[in-house]
Amino acid sequence: MKRLRASRYWCLVASAFLFCVAQLCALLISRPKLLPLVSTLTGLGYGALFGCFPALVADAFGAQGLGLNWGIIIFAPVISGNVYNLAYGSIFDAHSRPSGPDGSMDCSEGLACYKDAYWVTLASSAAGVILALWCVRYERSKKRQGLEKSIRRSVA
C-alpha cells in the first residue's frame, strides 16, 4: 500500500466488503450448486483480513507488542464464532419442527431456515465496513494533525 500511498486500512475495508457480498449472496442464492460462491467469497474475505491485520496490529502497537496483541486479536473469532453459531442454531430451531420419535428437528422451508441468520451476519459485516472506514478517516486526521504540528514547528 506504500506505493499507492494509501492507508492499510483500505485492505480492511475490502475484507469487510467481501464479507458483505458473501452474506448478500447467501441471502439471494437458493440453488445449492451456487453455494461454493458464498464459501469462496467468505474465504477471500478471511484471507484479506488475516493478510492485512498483522501489519495493522504492528502499526498500532509496534513490533515489540505484535506477539501478545496479535494473540489476543486472533482469539476474538473463538468468542464471536460461538455467538454466531448459537444465533444460527436458534434461528434454525425456530423454523424447525420435530421430525421423528427421537426428537430430531427438521426444517423444510429451504433458504428461510437460515435467512434471518444471514441478515445478522450481513449487519455485522456492514458494521465492519463502517468501522474500517472510520479507521481510514481517523488515521488520515492523525496524519494531518502531525503534519500541521510539524509545519508550526518549522515556522516558529
N, CA and C atoms as an extended XYZ file, in Angstrom:
468
Properties=species:S:1:pos:R:3:atomname:S:1:resname:S:1:resid:I:1 pbc="F F F"
N         0.820       -1.190        0.000 N   MET     1
C         0.000        0.000        0.000 CA  MET     1
C         0.868        1.260        0.000 C   MET     1
N         2.149        1.120        0.355 N   LYS     2
C         3.002        2.306        0.380 CA  LYS     2
C         3.189        2.882       -1.018 C   LYS     2
N         3.260        2.022       -2.016 N   ARG     3
C         3.401        2.516       -3.392 CA  ARG     3
C         2.190        3.331       -3.805 C   ARG     3
N         1.032        2.929       -3.331 N   LEU     4
C        -0.193        3.652       -3.668 CA  LEU     4
C        -0.416        4.853       -2.761 C   LEU     4
N         0.407        4.948       -1.714 N   ARG     5
C         0.259        5.998       -0.702 CA  ARG     5
C        -1.139        6.002       -0.110 C   ARG     5
N        -1.610        4.815        0.146 N   ALA     6
C        -2.940        4.633        0.718 CA  ALA     6
C        -2.802        3.965        2.077 C   ALA     6
N        -3.798        4.138        2.877 N   SER     7
C        -3.829        3.530        4.201 CA  SER     7
C        -3.979        2.020        4.087 C   SER     7
N        -3.339        1.317        4.995 N   ARG     8
C        -3.506       -0.141        5.043 CA  ARG     8
C        -4.927       -0.510        5.460 C   ARG     8
N        -5.599        0.432        6.075 N   TYR     9
C        -6.974        0.162        6.495 CA  TYR     9
C        -7.899       -0.067        5.298 C   TYR     9
N        -7.494        0.360        4.104 N   TRP    10
C        -8.315        0.084        2.925 CA  TRP    10
C        -8.397       -1.417        2.659 C   TRP    10
N        -7.362       -2.160        3.042 N   CYS    11
C        -7.416       -3.629        2.925 CA  CYS    11
C        -8.476       -4.189        3.866 C   CYS    11
N        -8.603       -3.572        5.032 N   LEU    12
C        -9.625       -3.971        5.990 CA  LEU    12
C       -11.020       -3.659        5.447 C   LEU    12
N       -11.151       -2.502        4.805 N   VAL    13
C       -12.430       -2.140        4.170 CA  VAL    13
C       -12.783       -3.174        3.097 C   VAL    13
N       -11.794       -3.529        2.278 N   ALA    14
C       -12.036       -4.517        1.216 CA  ALA    14
C       -12.455       -5.863        1.794 C   ALA    14
N       -11.806       -6.278        2.871 N   SER    15
C       -12.154       -7.543        3.506 CA  SER    15
C       -13.585       -7.517        4.033 C   SER    15
N       -13.947       -6.468        4.746 N   ALA    16
C       -15.307       -6.357        5.285 CA  ALA    16
C       -16.331       -6.294        4.157 C   ALA    16
N       -15.965       -5.630        3.065 N   PHE    17
C       -16.869       -5.555        1.909 CA  PHE    17
C       -17.079       -6.936        1.296 C   PHE    17
N       -16.004       -7.738        1.223 N   LEU    18
C       -16.138       -9.105        0.703 CA  LEU    18
C       -17.084       -9.926        1.581 C   LEU    18
N       -16.991       -9.741        2.902 N   PHE    19
C       -17.921      -10.433        3.797 CA  PHE    19
C       -19.358       -9.997        3.531 C   PHE    19
N       -19.577       -8.714        3.282 N   CYS    20
C       -20.928       -8.225        2.968 CA  CYS    20
C       -21.454       -8.870        1.693 C   CYS    20
N       -20.613       -8.909        0.669 N   VAL    21
C       -21.023       -9.515       -0.603 CA  VAL    21
C       -21.341      -10.995       -0.403 C   VAL    21
N       -20.523      -11.679        0.393 N   ALA    22
C       -20.769      -13.105        0.659 CA  ALA    22
C       -22.119      -13.302        1.350 C   ALA    22
N       -22.431      -12.446        2.318 N   GLN    23
C       -23.704      -12.579        3.029 CA  GLN    23
C       -24.886      -12.236        2.127 C   GLN    23
N       -24.709      -11.244        1.256 N   LEU    24
C       -25.769      -10.925        0.288 CA  LEU    24
C       -26.015      -12.099       -0.648 C   LEU    24
N       -24.924      -12.724       -1.098 N   CYS    25
C       -25.076      -13.906       -1.957 CA  CYS    25
C       -25.803      -15.019       -1.210 C   CYS    25
N       -25.467      -15.198        0.065 N   ALA    26
C       -26.126      -16.237        0.855 CA  ALA    26
C       -27.622      -15.954        0.992 C   ALA    26
N       -27.976      -14.680        1.067 N   LEU    27
C       -29.392      -14.318        1.161 CA  LEU    27
C       -30.140      -14.551       -0.149 C   LEU    27
N       -29.434      -14.419       -1.261 N   LEU    28
C       -30.091      -14.464       -2.569 CA  LEU    28
C       -30.032      -15.826       -3.251 C   LEU    28
N       -29.029      -16.620       -2.915 N   ILE    29
C       -28.842      -17.906       -3.592 CA  ILE    29
C       -29.798      -18.945       -3.014 C   ILE    29
N       -30.562      -19.562       -3.898 N   SER    30
C       -31.473      -20.606       -3.442 CA  SER    30
C       -31.099      -21.982       -4.016 C   SER    30
N       -30.205      -21.989       -5.014 N   ARG    31
C       -29.771      -23.265       -5.597 CA  ARG    31
C       -28.483      -23.727       -4.927 C   ARG    31
N       -28.472      -24.919       -4.382 N   PRO    32
C       -27.278      -25.414       -3.680 CA  PRO    32
C       -26.014      -25.443       -4.540 C   PRO    32
N       -26.167      -25.556       -5.865 N   LYS    33
C       -24.995      -25.587       -6.746 CA  LYS    33
C       -24.205      -24.278       -6.688 C   LYS    33
N       -24.843      -23.190       -6.278 N   LEU    34
C       -24.172      -21.891       -6.235 CA  LEU    34
C       -23.568      -21.577       -4.863 C   LEU    34
N       -23.749      -22.450       -3.897 N   LEU    35
C       -23.203      -22.212       -2.559 CA  LEU    35
C       -21.674      -22.103       -2.515 C   LEU    35
N       -20.931      -22.756       -3.416 N   PRO    36
C       -19.480      -22.535       -3.403 CA  PRO    36
C       -19.093      -21.065       -3.605 C   PRO    36
N       -19.942      -20.295       -4.256 N   LEU    37
C       -19.674      -18.863       -4.405 CA  LEU    37
C       -19.645      -18.174       -3.044 C   LEU    37
N       -20.575      -18.531       -2.173 N   VAL    38
C       -20.614      -17.968       -0.822 CA  VAL    38
C       -19.350      -18.364       -0.062 C   VAL    38
N       -18.983      -19.627       -0.159 N   SER    39
C       -17.777      -20.103        0.531 CA  SER    39
C       -16.522      -19.431       -0.010 C   SER    39
N       -16.453      -19.255       -1.330 N   THR    40
C       -15.291      -18.624       -1.947 CA  THR    40
C       -15.158      -17.172       -1.501 C   THR    40
N       -16.255      -16.440       -1.537 N   LEU    41
C       -16.215      -15.034       -1.115 CA  LEU    41
C       -15.874      -14.905        0.368 C   LEU    41
N       -16.411      -15.796        1.181 N   THR    42
C       -16.092      -15.784        2.606 CA  THR    42
C       -14.613      -16.084        2.825 C   THR    42
N       -14.101      -17.069        2.100 N   GLY    43
C       -12.675      -17.398        2.200 CA  GLY    43
C       -11.784      -16.252        1.754 C   GLY    43
N       -12.166      -15.569        0.681 N   LEU    44
C       -11.393      -14.407        0.232 CA  LEU    44
C       -11.431      -13.295        1.277 C   LEU    44
N       -12.578      -13.116        1.900 N   GLY    45
C       -12.687      -12.112        2.960 CA  GLY    45
C       -11.770      -12.428        4.124 C   GLY    45
N       -11.772      -13.689        4.559 N   TYR    46
C       -10.882      -14.095        5.651 CA  TYR    46
C        -9.417      -13.985        5.234 C   TYR    46
N        -9.113      -14.363        4.005 N   GLY    47
C        -7.735      -14.249        3.525 CA  GLY    47
C        -7.250      -12.812        3.530 C   GLY    47
N        -8.089      -11.901        3.051 N   ALA    48
C        -7.724      -10.488        3.065 CA  ALA    48
C        -7.585       -9.973        4.492 C   ALA    48
N        -8.483      -10.402        5.355 N   LEU    49
C        -8.441       -9.959        6.750 CA  LEU    49
C        -7.162      -10.425        7.447 C   LEU    49
N        -6.873      -11.723        7.344 N   PHE    50
C        -5.700      -12.244        8.031 CA  PHE    50
C        -4.404      -11.917        7.302 C   PHE    50
N        -4.509      -11.432        6.070 N   GLY    51
C        -3.326      -10.967        5.355 CA  GLY    51
C        -2.914       -9.564        5.753 C   GLY    51
N        -3.878       -8.712        6.036 N   CYS    52
C        -3.553       -7.317        6.351 CA  CYS    52
C        -3.539       -7.016        7.843 C   CYS    52
N        -4.235       -7.788        8.625 N   PHE    53
C        -4.386       -7.467       10.048 CA  PHE    53
C        -3.077       -7.482       10.840 C   PHE    53
N        -2.152       -8.419       10.600 N   PRO    54
C        -0.893       -8.362       11.357 CA  PRO    54
C        -0.135       -7.050       11.145 C   PRO    54
N        -0.149       -6.530        9.924 N   ALA    55
C         0.530       -5.252        9.667 CA  ALA    55
C        -0.169       -4.110       10.399 C   ALA    55
N        -1.486       -4.155       10.452 N   LEU    56
C        -2.227       -3.121       11.177 CA  LEU    56
C        -1.942       -3.188       12.676 C   LEU    56
N        -1.867       -4.394       13.208 N   VAL    57
C        -1.558       -4.564       14.631 CA  VAL    57
C        -0.136       -4.085       14.916 C   VAL    57
N         0.810       -4.407       14.049 N   ALA    58
C         2.189       -3.951       14.231 CA  ALA    58
C         2.265       -2.430       14.159 C   ALA    58
N         1.518       -1.820       13.240 N   ASP    59
C         1.491       -0.356       13.156 CA  ASP    59
C         0.910        0.259       14.418 C   ASP    59
N        -0.120       -0.352       14.943 N   ALA    60
C        -0.812        0.211       16.109 CA  ALA    60
C        -0.028        0.011       17.400 C   ALA    60
N         0.595       -1.145       17.582 N   PHE    61
C         1.217       -1.470       18.862 CA  PHE    61
C         2.730       -1.589       18.802 C   PHE    61
N         3.287       -1.489       17.619 N   GLY    62
C         4.733       -1.646       17.472 CA  GLY    62
C         5.121       -3.107       17.326 C   GLY    62
N         6.304       -3.323       16.803 N   ALA    63
C         6.772       -4.685       16.567 CA  ALA    63
C         6.960       -5.441       17.877 C   ALA    63
N         7.326       -4.736       18.958 N   GLN    64
C         7.542       -5.403       20.238 CA  GLN    64
C         6.237       -5.953       20.804 C   GLN    64
N         5.116       -5.269       20.550 N   GLY    65
C         3.836       -5.705       21.085 CA  GLY    65
C         3.040       -6.584       20.145 C   GLY    65
N         3.607       -6.895       18.998 N   LEU    66
C         2.858       -7.657       17.991 CA  LEU    66
C         2.445       -9.033       18.496 C   LEU    66
N         3.346       -9.759       19.105 N   GLY    67
C         3.044      -11.136       19.512 CA  GLY    67
C         1.868      -11.228       20.462 C   GLY    67
N         1.910      -10.476       21.538 N   LEU    68
C         0.834      -10.531       22.526 CA  LEU    68
C        -0.472       -9.986       21.956 C   LEU    68
N        -0.401       -8.841       21.310 N   ASN    69
C        -1.622       -8.228       20.787 CA  ASN    69
C        -2.228       -9.037       19.651 C   ASN    69
N        -1.403       -9.612       18.799 N   TRP    70
C        -1.928      -10.463       17.731 CA  TRP    70
C        -2.568      -11.710       18.331 C   TRP    70
N        -1.969      -12.254       19.376 N   GLY    71
C        -2.545      -13.412       20.052 CA  GLY    71
C        -3.915      -13.117       20.635 C   GLY    71
N        -4.067      -11.944       21.221 N   ILE    72
C        -5.368      -11.551       21.777 CA  ILE    72
C        -6.383      -11.351       20.656 C   ILE    72
N        -5.982      -10.696       19.588 N   ILE    73
C        -6.897      -10.426       18.476 CA  ILE    73
C        -7.310      -11.717       17.774 C   ILE    73
N        -6.384      -12.632       17.614 N   ILE    74
C        -6.689      -13.882       16.916 CA  ILE    74
C        -7.629      -14.755       17.744 C   ILE    74
N        -7.714      -14.502       19.045 N   PHE    75
C        -8.608      -15.244       19.921 CA  PHE    75
C       -10.058      -14.768       19.790 C   PHE    75
N       -10.270      -13.542       19.318 N   ALA    76
C       -11.619      -12.971       19.222 CA  ALA    76
C       -12.587      -13.818       18.397 C   ALA    76
N       -12.178      -14.407       17.260 N   PRO    77
C       -13.127      -15.229       16.499 CA  PRO    77
C       -13.635      -16.452       17.264 C   PRO    77
N       -12.886      -16.898       18.251 N   VAL    78
C       -13.346      -18.037       19.046 CA  VAL    78
C       -14.625      -17.649       19.779 C   VAL    78
N       -14.633      -16.451       20.330 N   ILE    79
C       -15.801      -15.973       21.072 CA  ILE    79
C       -16.937      -15.621       20.120 C   ILE    79
N       -16.633      -14.790       19.130 N   SER    80
C       -17.708      -14.357       18.213 CA  SER    80
C       -18.226      -15.527       17.383 C   SER    80
N       -17.361      -16.457       17.029 N   GLY    81
C       -17.816      -17.629       16.283 CA  GLY    81
C       -18.847      -18.424       17.054 C   GLY    81
N       -18.629      -18.580       18.341 N   ASN    82
C       -19.607      -19.291       19.166 CA  ASN    82
C       -20.915      -18.514       19.285 C   ASN    82
N       -20.833      -17.202       19.392 N   VAL    83
C       -22.045      -16.378       19.465 CA  VAL    83
C       -22.859      -16.529       18.180 C   VAL    83
N       -22.180      -16.451       17.030 N   TYR    84
C       -22.898      -16.595       15.753 CA  TYR    84
C       -23.413      -18.022       15.570 C   TYR    84
N       -22.669      -19.012       16.012 N   ASN    85
C       -23.165      -20.391       15.939 CA  ASN    85
C       -24.446      -20.562       16.740 C   ASN    85
N       -24.479      -19.973       17.933 N   LEU    86
C       -25.694      -20.033       18.750 CA  LEU    86
C       -26.845      -19.303       18.071 C   LEU    86
N       -26.542      -18.169       17.447 N   ALA    87
C       -27.590      -17.419       16.736 CA  ALA    87
C       -28.128      -18.241       15.564 C   ALA    87
N       -27.226      -18.808       14.768 N   TYR    88
C       -27.662      -19.635       13.640 CA  TYR    88
C       -28.506      -20.804       14.133 C   TYR    88
N       -28.041      -21.454       15.206 N   GLY    89
C       -28.776      -22.604       15.744 CA  GLY    89
C       -30.157      -22.237       16.240 C   GLY    89
N       -30.273      -21.126       16.958 N   SER    90
C       -31.590      -20.742       17.476 CA  SER    90
C       -32.517      -20.304       16.347 C   SER    90
N       -31.984      -19.675       15.319 N   ILE    91
C       -32.808      -19.289       14.162 CA  ILE    91
C       -33.276      -20.537       13.418 C   ILE    91
N       -32.366      -21.490       13.228 N   PHE    92
C       -32.748      -22.740       12.567 CA  PHE    92
C       -33.804      -23.476       13.396 C   PHE    92
N       -33.607      -23.551       14.698 N   ASP    93
C       -34.567      -24.237       15.571 CA  ASP    93
C       -35.937      -23.568       15.544 C   ASP    93
N       -35.950      -22.237       15.419 N   ALA    94
C       -37.230      -21.521       15.380 CA  ALA    94
C       -38.033      -21.862       14.124 C   ALA    94
N       -37.341      -22.261       13.067 N   HIS    95
C       -38.006      -22.612       11.810 CA  HIS    95
C       -38.212      -24.125       11.660 C   HIS    95
N       -37.744      -24.886       12.618 N   SER    96
C       -37.785      -26.349       12.513 CA  SER    96
C       -38.939      -26.933       13.320 C   SER    96
N       -39.296      -28.120       12.912 N   ARG    97
C       -40.342      -28.893       13.595 CA  ARG    97
C       -39.779      -30.272       13.906 C   ARG    97
N       -40.254      -30.893       14.983 N   PRO    98
C       -39.801      -32.267       15.276 CA  PRO    98
C       -40.136      -33.190       14.101 C   PRO    98
N       -39.155      -34.017       13.739 N   SER    99
C       -39.371      -34.860       12.557 CA  SER    99
C       -39.396      -36.344       12.874 C   SER    99
N       -39.106      -36.707       14.071 N   GLY   100
C       -39.100      -38.135       14.368 CA  GLY   100
C       -39.269      -38.397       15.852 C   GLY   100
N       -39.403      -39.671       16.197 N   PRO   101
C       -39.619      -40.032       17.599 CA  PRO   101
C       -38.394      -39.768       18.476 C   PRO   101
N       -37.217      -39.609       17.837 N   ASP   102
C       -36.001      -39.376       18.612 CA  ASP   102
C       -35.818      -37.899       18.983 C   ASP   102
N       -36.741      -37.037       18.559 N   GLY   103
C       -36.668      -35.615       18.892 CA  GLY   103
C       -35.841      -34.789       17.928 C   GLY   103
N       -35.407      -35.395       16.822 N   SER   104
C       -34.621      -34.635       15.857 CA  SER   104
C       -35.502      -33.571       15.196 C   SER   104
N       -34.853      -32.479       14.813 N   MET   105
C       -35.566      -31.353       14.210 CA  MET   105
C       -35.267      -31.301       12.717 C   MET   105
N       -36.236      -30.814       11.956 N   ASP   106
C       -36.074      -30.701       10.512 CA  ASP   106
C       -36.717      -29.401       10.057 C   ASP   106
N       -36.060      -28.725        9.141 N   CYS   107
C       -36.613      -27.504        8.562 CA  CYS   107
C       -36.813      -27.741        7.073 C   CYS   107
N       -38.036      -27.599        6.622 N   SER   108
C       -38.350      -27.829        5.213 CA  SER   108
C       -38.650      -26.517        4.488 C   SER   108
N       -38.218      -25.377        5.074 N   GLU   109
C       -38.508      -24.066        4.489 CA  GLU   109
C       -37.429      -23.586        3.519 C   GLU   109
N       -36.418      -24.400        3.269 N   GLY   110
C       -35.350      -24.024        2.341 CA  GLY   110
C       -34.508      -22.888        2.897 C   GLY   110
N       -34.317      -21.864        2.079 N   LEU   111
C       -33.487      -20.724        2.466 CA  LEU   111
C       -34.026      -20.001        3.699 C   LEU   111
N       -35.324      -20.031        3.899 N   ALA   112
C       -35.927      -19.354        5.053 CA  ALA   112
C       -35.439      -19.941        6.381 C   ALA   112
N       -34.928      -21.164        6.362 N   CYS   113
C       -34.398      -21.772        7.585 CA  CYS   113
C       -33.255      -20.938        8.162 C   CYS   113
N       -32.474      -20.309        7.299 N   TYR   114
C       -31.285      -19.580        7.723 CA  TYR   114
C       -31.317      -18.090        7.387 C   TYR   114
N       -32.296      -17.631        6.666 N   LYS   115
C       -32.285      -16.265        6.137 CA  LYS   115
C       -32.055      -15.209        7.212 C   LYS   115
N       -32.714      -15.336        8.344 N   ASP   116
C       -32.533      -14.354        9.416 CA  ASP   116
C       -31.098      -14.342        9.937 C   ASP   116
N       -30.461      -15.492        9.940 N   ALA   117
C       -29.065      -15.562       10.388 CA  ALA   117
C       -28.154      -14.802        9.429 C   ALA   117
N       -28.436      -14.898        8.133 N   TYR   118
C       -27.632      -14.151        7.164 CA  TYR   118
C       -27.846      -12.647        7.309 C   TYR   118
N       -29.036      -12.235        7.705 N   TRP   119
C       -29.269      -10.810        7.966 CA  TRP   119
C       -28.421      -10.342        9.147 C   TRP   119
N       -28.307      -11.190       10.162 N   VAL   120
C       -27.481      -10.849       11.329 CA  VAL   120
C       -26.021      -10.689       10.921 C   VAL   120
N       -25.503      -11.647       10.143 N   THR   121
C       -24.103      -11.565        9.738 CA  THR   121
C       -23.872      -10.464        8.715 C   THR   121
N       -24.872      -10.152        7.897 N   LEU   122
C       -24.746       -9.022        6.981 CA  LEU   122
C       -24.652       -7.716        7.766 C   LEU   122
N       -25.466       -7.576        8.789 N   ALA   123
C       -25.403       -6.370        9.629 CA  ALA   123
C       -24.038       -6.257       10.308 C   ALA   123
N       -23.509       -7.379       10.770 N   SER   124
C       -22.182       -7.363       11.393 CA  SER   124
C       -21.101       -6.991       10.375 C   SER   124
N       -21.220       -7.518        9.174 N   SER   125
C       -20.247       -7.195        8.130 CA  SER   125
C       -20.336       -5.730        7.734 C   SER   125
N       -21.548       -5.207        7.642 N   ALA   126
C       -21.723       -3.787        7.324 CA  ALA   126
C       -21.139       -2.917        8.431 C   ALA   126
N       -21.312       -3.342        9.677 N   ALA   127
C       -20.693       -2.614       10.795 CA  ALA   127
C       -19.172       -2.650       10.663 C   ALA   127
N       -18.637       -3.760       10.179 N   GLY   128
C       -17.198       -3.858        9.938 CA  GLY   128
C       -16.726       -2.885        8.874 C   GLY   128
N       -17.503       -2.738        7.799 N   VAL   129
C       -17.159       -1.769        6.754 CA  VAL   129
C       -17.146       -0.359        7.344 C   VAL   129
N       -18.181       -0.038        8.111 N   ILE   130
C       -18.268        1.301        8.710 CA  ILE   130
C       -17.100        1.545        9.659 C   ILE   130
N       -16.781        0.574       10.485 N   LEU   131
C       -15.665        0.716       11.420 CA  LEU   131
C       -14.337        0.862       10.671 C   LEU   131
N       -14.138        0.090        9.621 N   ALA   132
C       -12.901        0.184        8.840 CA  ALA   132
C       -12.793        1.541        8.153 C   ALA   132
N       -13.911        2.054        7.633 N   LEU   133
C       -13.892        3.388        7.025 CA  LEU   133
C       -13.589        4.461        8.064 C   LEU   133
N       -14.117        4.277        9.280 N   TRP   134
C       -13.805        5.212       10.352 CA  TRP   134
C       -12.306        5.177       10.657 C   TRP   134
N       -11.697        3.976       10.628 N   CYS   135
C       -10.256        3.852       10.874 CA  CYS   135
C        -9.450        4.593        9.808 C   CYS   135
N        -9.879        4.507        8.554 N   VAL   136
C        -9.201        5.239        7.473 CA  VAL   136
C        -9.275        6.735        7.756 C   VAL   136
N       -10.457        7.198        8.110 N   ARG   137
C       -10.654        8.624        8.395 CA  ARG   137
C        -9.845        9.071        9.605 C   ARG   137
N        -9.847        8.265       10.651 N   TYR   138
C        -9.107        8.593       11.873 CA  TYR   138
C        -7.613        8.676       11.586 C   TYR   138
N        -7.096        7.696       10.850 N   GLU   139
C        -5.672        7.707       10.521 CA  GLU   139
C        -5.314        8.937        9.695 C   GLU   139
N        -6.176        9.272        8.752 N   ARG   140
C        -5.939       10.454        7.913 CA  ARG   140
C        -5.919       11.731        8.754 C   ARG   140
N        -6.853       11.842        9.719 N   SER   141
C        -6.889       13.041       10.555 CA  SER   141
C        -5.660       13.112       11.462 C   SER   141
N        -5.184       11.982       11.964 N   LYS   142
C        -3.971       11.968       12.789 CA  LYS   142
C        -2.752       12.395       11.975 C   LYS   142
N        -2.656       11.925       10.743 N   LYS   143
C        -1.540       12.326        9.885 CA  LYS   143
C        -1.610       13.822        9.591 C   LYS   143
N        -2.806       14.332        9.353 N   ARG   144
C        -2.984       15.754        9.080 CA  ARG   144
C        -2.570       16.584       10.292 C   ARG   144
N        -2.975       16.134       11.493 N   GLN   145
C        -2.593       16.840       12.718 CA  GLN   145
C        -1.078       16.831       12.901 C   GLN   145
N        -0.444       15.716       12.635 N   GLY   146
C         1.009       15.627       12.742 CA  GLY   146
C         1.701       16.534       11.748 C   GLY   146
N         1.179       16.606       10.553 N   LEU   147
C         1.741       17.480        9.530 CA  LEU   147
C         1.590       18.945        9.932 C   LEU   147
N         0.414       19.297       10.451 N   GLU   148
C         0.196       20.676       10.892 CA  GLU   148
C         1.134       21.051       12.034 C   GLU   148
N         1.378       20.141       12.964 N   LYS   149
C         2.304       20.410       14.071 CA  LYS   149
C         3.722       20.618       13.546 C   LYS   149
N         4.140       19.777       12.596 N   SER   150
C         5.491       19.925       12.070 CA  SER   150
C         5.642       21.227       11.290 C   SER   150
N         4.602       21.670       10.614 N   ILE   151
C         4.640       22.944        9.897 CA  ILE   151
C         4.745       24.084       10.892 C   ILE   151
N         3.959       24.014       11.979 N   ARG   152
C         4.019       25.065       13.007 CA  ARG   152
C         5.397       25.138       13.647 C   ARG   152
N         6.022       23.990       13.890 N   ARG   153
C         7.355       23.969       14.487 CA  ARG   153
C         8.391       24.579       13.552 C   ARG   153
N         8.261       24.268       12.264 N   SER   154
C         9.249       24.789       11.313 CA  SER   154
C         9.070       26.280       11.078 C   SER   154
N         7.859       26.807       11.231 N   VAL   155
C         7.602       28.240       11.068 CA  VAL   155
C         8.082       29.006       12.292 C   VAL   155
N         7.921       28.403       13.475 N   ALA   156
C         8.262       29.106       14.726 CA  ALA   156
C         9.736       29.163       14.991 C   ALA   156
